[in-house]
């Protein structure tokens, strides 16, 4: 089965659908039939790694609200905080300072730091 993300004019994913076929030809066929833009996405790809050992595809599985970045050929989740930075290898957002390894922490954007909870 193939999964395909429908994009709006700003390359934002508005929904993801399933097809029997999984290939780039189907991506073009769906787009041509509907007049909309679709991009194939891999259900098993997260952070640039295929969780079943296959070839990763477009860095991350598309979700509603994600952006398709054509230059990176990747789906990128919405940025959770203004200060967070994109990891180019995974196309995931990360805090500008590492989270402490012990205890429970949450991000505080006002202080741009982790706060223990």
Secondary structure, DSSP 8 states (H G I E B T S, - for coil): -EEEEEE-TTSBEEEEEEES--SHHHHHHHHHHHSSEEEEE-TTEETTEETTSS---SSS---TT-EEETTTTEEE---SSTT-EEETTTTEEE-SS---SSS-EEEETTTTEEEE-
